[in-house]
Amino acid sequence: MRDIAKELGMRAPSLYNHVQSKHHLLDEIVGEQLEGGEGMMRATQVGSAPAIELVDRLMRMHVRYRLERPEATQIISRETMNLSAEQRERVLVSRAAFLRHWQSLIEAGVEEGAFSVDRPLIAAVVLTSMCDYIQVQVLSLENKIPADDLEDWYAAHAVAMLTGHGASGSQPRTR
């Protein structure tokens, strides 16, 4: 709450005149984050397109989401244990569902003959981990890599990992 108040140019106690509680604010942020993840899963349902296309789309969406909501993404990662028991459970269930969604896309790609992966769960963990919010921010802000280039790079490497083919454009451009 001190960080939020500082960003707004006020003292933390004054912030409580505008926000019910830290938990209420966290609950709001969590709700928005969970809706974002659910939206990504709805937009990439197994069977709605070839798995290779869905993996590409989901990785692009994941990178863009991290870039557009860095503070909220960081708060969720850092504050999960400070959430109410109900919200913490929602976050953990949502994370598990997101991981299962990645796994199901990978399994669909294996069934289609597009992916050569013998352990879809491990591949799903690697793909979601490679899109860590800190690394995406460092690449974008500190290295001045445009969002579109990051999306291209992450998506190409995700597909390359799953297909066993090298990704073209192995280095994102900096500006």
GUMARTOR-302063 format. One record per residue (C-alpha): residue number from 1; residue in three letters; x, y, z. Coordinates in steps of 0.5 Angstrom, whole numbers, plus 2048, in hexadecimal, padded with zeros to 3 digits. Example, Ala and Ser with C-alpha at 12.3 -4.5 7.8 and 13.67 -1.06 7.14 Angstrom:
2
+-----+------+------+-------+-----+
! seq ! type ! east ! north !  up !
+-----+------+------+-------+-----+
!   1 !  ALA !  819 !   7F7 ! 810 !
!   2 !  SER !  81B !   7FE ! 80E !
+-----+------+------+-------+-----+
// end
This chain:
175
+-----+------+------+-------+-----+
! seq ! type ! east ! north !  up !
+-----+------+------+-------+-----+
!   1 !  MET !  800 !   800 ! 800 !
!   2 !  ARG !  806 !   805 ! 801 !
!   3 !  ASP !  808 !   804 ! 7FA !
!   4 !  ILE !  802 !   805 ! 7F7 !
!   5 !  ALA !  801 !   80B ! 7FC !
!   6 !  LYS !  808 !   80E ! 7FA !
!   7 !  GLU !  806 !   80D ! 7F2 !
!   8 !  LEU !  800 !   811 ! 7F3 !
!   9 !  GLY !  803 !   816 ! 7F7 !
!  10 !  MET !  800 !   815 ! 7FE !
!  11 !  ARG !  801 !   812 ! 805 !
!  12 !  ALA !  7FF !   80A ! 806 !
!  13 !  PRO !  7FA !   80C ! 80B !
!  14 !  SER !  7F7 !   811 ! 806 !
!  15 !  LEU !  7F6 !   80C ! 801 !
!  16 !  TYR !  7F1 !   808 ! 806 !
!  17 !  ASN !  7EC !   80E ! 804 !
!  18 !  HIS !  7EC !   80B ! 7FD !
!  19 !  VAL !  7ED !   804 ! 7FE !
!  20 !  GLN !  7E9 !   7FF ! 803 !
!  21 !  SER !  7EF !   7FB ! 805 !
!  22 !  LYS !  7F5 !   7F8 ! 802 !
!  23 !  HIS !  7F2 !   7F1 ! 801 !
!  24 !  HIS !  7EC !   7F5 ! 7FD !
!  25 !  LEU !  7F1 !   7F8 ! 7F9 !
!  26 !  LEU !  7F5 !   7F1 ! 7F8 !
!  27 !  ASP !  7EE !   7EE ! 7F6 !
!  28 !  GLU !  7ED !   7F3 ! 7F1 !
!  29 !  ILE !  7F3 !   7F2 ! 7EE !
!  30 !  VAL !  7F3 !   7EB ! 7EE !
!  31 !  GLY !  7EC !   7EA ! 7EB !
!  32 !  GLU !  7EF !   7EE ! 7E5 !
!  33 !  GLN !  7F5 !   7EA ! 7E4 !
!  34 !  LEU !  7F1 !   7E4 ! 7E5 !
!  35 !  GLU !  7EC !   7E6 ! 7DF !
!  36 !  GLY !  7F2 !   7E8 ! 7DB !
!  37 !  GLY !  7F4 !   7E1 ! 7DB !
!  38 !  GLU !  7ED !   7DE ! 7DA !
!  39 !  GLY !  7EC !   7E2 ! 7D4 !
!  40 !  MET !  7F3 !   7E0 ! 7D1 !
!  41 !  MET !  7F1 !   7D8 ! 7D2 !
!  42 !  ARG !  7EA !   7DA ! 7CF !
!  43 !  ALA !  7ED !   7DD ! 7C9 !
!  44 !  THR !  7F2 !   7D7 ! 7C8 !
!  45 !  GLN !  7ED !   7D1 ! 7C9 !
!  46 !  VAL !  7F0 !   7CA ! 7C7 !
!  47 !  GLY !  7EC !   7C8 ! 7C0 !
!  48 !  SER !  7EB !   7CF ! 7BE !
!  49 !  ALA !  7F1 !   7D0 ! 7BA !
!  50 !  PRO !  7F7 !   7CB ! 7B9 !
!  51 !  ALA !  7FB !   7CB ! 7BF !
!  52 !  ILE !  801 !   7CE ! 7BC !
!  53 !  GLU !  7FD !   7D4 ! 7BB !
!  54 !  LEU !  7FA !   7D4 ! 7C2 !
!  55 !  VAL !  801 !   7D4 ! 7C5 !
!  56 !  ASP !  803 !   7D9 ! 7C1 !
!  57 !  ARG !  7FD !   7DE ! 7C3 !
!  58 !  LEU !  7FD !   7DC ! 7CA !
!  59 !  MET !  805 !   7DD ! 7CB !
!  60 !  ARG !  804 !   7E4 ! 7C7 !
!  61 !  MET !  7FE !   7E6 ! 7CC !
!  62 !  HIS !  802 !   7E4 ! 7D2 !
!  63 !  VAL !  808 !   7E8 ! 7D0 !
!  64 !  ARG !  803 !   7EE ! 7CF !
!  65 !  TYR !  7FF !   7ED ! 7D5 !
!  66 !  ARG !  806 !   7ED ! 7D9 !
!  67 !  LEU !  808 !   7F4 ! 7D6 !
!  68 !  GLU !  801 !   7F7 ! 7D6 !
!  69 !  ARG !  800 !   7F6 ! 7DE !
!  70 !  PRO !  807 !   7F5 ! 7E1 !
!  71 !  GLU !  805 !   7F8 ! 7E8 !
!  72 !  ALA !  7FF !   7F3 ! 7E8 !
!  73 !  THR !  803 !   7ED ! 7E6 !
!  74 !  GLN !  808 !   7EF ! 7EB !
!  75 !  ILE !  803 !   7F0 ! 7F1 !
!  76 !  ILE !  800 !   7E9 ! 7EF !
!  77 !  SER !  807 !   7E6 ! 7EF !
!  78 !  ARG !  809 !   7E9 ! 7F6 !
!  79 !  GLU !  803 !   7EA ! 7FA !
!  80 !  THR !  800 !   7E3 ! 7F9 !
!  81 !  MET !  801 !   7E1 ! 800 !
!  82 !  ASN !  7FE !   7E7 ! 802 !
!  83 !  LEU !  7F7 !   7E6 ! 7FF !
!  84 !  SER !  7F1 !   7E4 ! 803 !
!  85 !  ALA !  7F1 !   7DC ! 803 !
!  86 !  GLU !  7EB !   7DC ! 7FE !
!  87 !  GLN !  7EF !   7E1 ! 7F9 !
!  88 !  ARG !  7F5 !   7DD ! 7FA !
!  89 !  GLU !  7F2 !   7D7 ! 7F8 !
!  90 !  ARG !  7EF !   7DA ! 7F2 !
!  91 !  VAL !  7F6 !   7DC ! 7F0 !
!  92 !  LEU !  7F9 !   7D5 ! 7F1 !
!  93 !  VAL !  7F3 !   7D2 ! 7ED !
!  94 !  SER !  7F3 !   7D7 ! 7E7 !
!  95 !  ARG !  7FB !   7D6 ! 7E7 !
!  96 !  ALA !  7FA !   7CE ! 7E7 !
!  97 !  ALA !  7F4 !   7CF ! 7E1 !
!  98 !  PHE !  7F9 !   7D3 ! 7DD !
!  99 !  LEU !  7FE !   7CE ! 7DD !
! 100 !  ARG !  7F9 !   7C9 ! 7DC !
! 101 !  HIS !  7F7 !   7CD ! 7D6 !
! 102 !  TRP !  7FE !   7CD ! 7D3 !
! 103 !  GLN !  7FF !   7C6 ! 7D4 !
! 104 !  SER !  7F9 !   7C4 ! 7D0 !
! 105 !  LEU !  7FB !   7C9 ! 7CA !
! 106 !  ILE !  801 !   7C5 ! 7CA !
! 107 !  GLU !  7FE !   7BE ! 7CB !
! 108 !  ALA !  7F9 !   7C0 ! 7C5 !
! 109 !  GLY !  800 !   7C2 ! 7C1 !
! 110 !  VAL !  803 !   7BC ! 7C2 !
! 111 !  GLU !  7FC !   7B8 ! 7C0 !
! 112 !  GLU !  7FC !   7BC ! 7BA !
! 113 !  GLY !  803 !   7BA ! 7B8 !
! 114 !  ALA !  806 !   7C2 ! 7B9 !
! 115 !  PHE !  80A !   7C1 ! 7BF !
! 116 !  SER !  80F !   7BC ! 7C1 !
! 117 !  VAL !  80E !   7BC ! 7C9 !
! 118 !  ASP !  80E !   7B6 ! 7CD !
! 119 !  ARG !  80D !   7BA ! 7D4 !
! 120 !  PRO !  807 !   7BF ! 7D3 !
! 121 !  LEU !  807 !   7C1 ! 7DA !
! 122 !  ILE !  80E !   7C3 ! 7DA !
! 123 !  ALA !  80E !   7C7 ! 7D4 !
! 124 !  ALA !  808 !   7CB ! 7D6 !
! 125 !  VAL !  80C !   7CD ! 7DD !
! 126 !  VAL !  812 !   7CF ! 7D9 !
! 127 !  LEU !  80E !   7D3 ! 7D4 !
! 128 !  THR !  80A !   7D7 ! 7D9 !
! 129 !  SER !  810 !   7D8 ! 7DD !
! 130 !  MET !  814 !   7DA ! 7D7 !
! 131 !  CYS !  80F !   7E0 ! 7D7 !
! 132 !  ASP !  811 !   7E2 ! 7DE !
! 133 !  TYR !  80E !   7E9 ! 7DF !
! 134 !  ILE !  815 !   7EC ! 7E2 !
! 135 !  GLN !  819 !   7EA ! 7DC !
! 136 !  VAL !  813 !   7EC ! 7D7 !
! 137 !  GLN !  814 !   7F3 ! 7DA !
! 138 !  VAL !  81C !   7F3 ! 7DA !
! 139 !  LEU !  81C !   7F1 ! 7D3 !
! 140 !  SER !  816 !   7F7 ! 7D1 !
! 141 !  LEU !  819 !   7FC ! 7D5 !
! 142 !  GLU !  820 !   7FC ! 7D7 !
! 143 !  ASN !  822 !   7F9 ! 7D0 !
! 144 !  LYS !  81D !   7FD ! 7CC !
! 145 !  ILE !  81A !   7F7 ! 7C8 !
! 146 !  PRO !  813 !   7F9 ! 7C5 !
! 147 !  ALA !  80D !   7F5 ! 7C8 !
! 148 !  ASP !  80C !   7F2 ! 7C1 !
! 149 !  ASP !  813 !   7EF ! 7C0 !
! 150 !  LEU !  812 !   7EC ! 7C7 !
! 151 !  GLU !  80C !   7E9 ! 7C5 !
! 152 !  ASP !  80F !   7E6 ! 7BF !
! 153 !  TRP !  815 !   7E4 ! 7C2 !
! 154 !  TYR !  812 !   7E0 ! 7C8 !
! 155 !  ALA !  80C !   7DD ! 7C3 !
! 156 !  ALA !  812 !   7DB ! 7BE !
! 157 !  HIS !  816 !   7D8 ! 7C4 !
! 158 !  ALA !  810 !   7D4 ! 7C7 !
! 159 !  VAL !  80E !   7D1 ! 7C0 !
! 160 !  ALA !  815 !   7CF ! 7BF !
! 161 !  MET !  816 !   7CC ! 7C6 !
! 162 !  LEU !  80F !   7C8 ! 7C4 !
! 163 !  THR !  811 !   7C6 ! 7BD !
! 164 !  GLY !  818 !   7C5 ! 7BE !
! 165 !  HIS !  81A !   7CA ! 7B9 !
! 166 !  GLY !  81E !   7D0 ! 7BA !
! 167 !  ALA !  81B !   7D6 ! 7BA !
! 168 !  SER !  81D !   7DC ! 7B5 !
! 169 !  GLY !  81F !   7E2 ! 7B7 !
! 170 !  SER !  822 !   7E0 ! 7BE !
! 171 !  GLN !  824 !   7E7 ! 7C0 !
! 172 !  PRO !  81E !   7EC ! 7C1 !
! 173 !  ARG !  820 !   7F3 ! 7BF !
! 174 !  THR !  822 !   7F9 ! 7C3 !
! 175 !  ARG !  820 !   800 ! 7C2 !
+-----+------+------+-------+-----+
// end
